[in-house]
Amino acid sequence: MPAPAIFVDTNVFLYAAGREHPLRDACRQLLGRIERGEVVAVTSIEVLQEVLHVLTRRGLRREAVELAQSILDLMAEVLPVRRTEVELACELLAADAALNVRDAIHVATLRGHGIDTIVSADHHFDLIAGIRRVDPAEGAAIR
């Protein structure tokens, strides 16, 4: 039986592609492991939208498009965000005033697709019941 997929958050891609950062090398190593098939990973259409938004907002339109295309090429699957995920995200937002919208969409997508592990530098995911966050610096431990 294949290993369950992990979900890769936006910040992993941005740190890997960005300028010097303490997590850049770890994020690049994780993406290399995904590319070599050592780790089964997915992301979502919302992550791609976020990558495009962040980089174009910074005036890096060409880089945004290139990174989005490389993510599409790399990932085993890019998950949709369906009506059911948006409905669940709304429930999560109504129940937790501290949860931000993008994190709620990611959590709902994870749950909607039966995934319990997210690789993210975002510590907010540590507070979500049923979600296991793996810091990118620990990416070598992912099996």
N, C-alpha and C positions, 0 to 999 in steps of 0.2 A: 504494500500500500504506500503511495507517495506521501511525503511529509506535507502537512497542511501549509498553506501559503501564509506568508507574513505580508502585512500591508506597509508600504513605504510612504512616509509622510513627506510633504513638500520640502521641509527644511533639509532633509537628507540630500535631495537633488540640488538645492540652492547652495548648501555648504560645499558639496563636491565640485560644483561648477564655479564657485565664487573665488574671491580673493582669499588671502591667507586667513585662516581661522583655526582655532584649536581642534575643531571637529572635521576639518576638510579632509585630512588623510584618512581618518576612520570611515568617513562617508564614501570616499573613493574606493577604499578597500572593500566595503560592503557591496558597492555596485559592481566591482570586479568579480566578487564571488557570485553575484546574481548572473552576471554575463557568462561565467564559466559553468553555470548550472549547479553550483554547490548549494544554493539557496533558492527555494521556490518563492517568488515574490510577485505581488500585484500592487497596483495603485488604483486611483480612480480618476474619472473625468474631472472631478472637482480639484484634485491635486494638479492636473495639467492646467486647468483654468487659473489656478492660483499662481503657478510658475509663470505663465504668460502674463498675468496681471502684475505681479511684483516686478518682473524685469522690464516690461514695457513702461511701467510707471517710473522706473529709474532711467528711462531713455535708452534702453537696451533692446529694442524691438528685434533686431537681427539675432542677437544672442538668445532672446526668448524663444523665437521660432526654432532655432537650432537645438536648444535644450529640450523643448517639447518633442521635437522629432526624435531625438536620441532616446528619450524616455519611452516613446511609442515603440521604438525598435528594441529596446532592452527588456521591457516588462513582458512577463508571460501573459498577462491580461490587464486591461484597463477596465475597471468595473464601472458600470453605469450608476448614476444616482437616480433612482426611480421614485415614483410618487410615494411608495411605502417608506423609503428612506427619508424623504422630506417630512412626511407625517411623523415619523419617529423622532426626527431632529426637532420638530416643533414641540413634541411632548417632553423631550430632554431639556429644551430651553425653558419651557414653562415650569419645570420642576427644579431647575438649578440656575439661579440668577448669575452665578459666577462663570458658567460655561459660555464660551464664545461661539458664534454661529458656525464658523468653519470647523471647529472641533466637534460640534454637535453633528454636523453633516458627516464628518469622518467616522465618528462613533456609530451613527446610524448605518452607514455603509458597511462598516465592519460587521455589525450585528446582522444586517440584512443579507450578507453573503456568508455568514457562518465563520467569520474569522475572529480570533480573539487576541492576536498579537499585532502590535504596531511598532515600527521602528521610527522613533522620533526623539528629537531633543526637547520637545515640549513636555515639561513635567506635569502639566494639567491633566494629561491622560492617566497619571498615577492615581488620580482621585475618582476615576470612573470604574464602577463595579463591573467585573466581568471582562475587563480589558487589561491585557498585560503589555506594558510599554517596555521596549528594549532601547536603551540609549545607544545612539550610533557608535559610541566609543566601545561598546560591548558587542559590536557586530560580528566579531570573530567567533563569539560563543554561539551564534545562531546556527542551528543544524537543520 
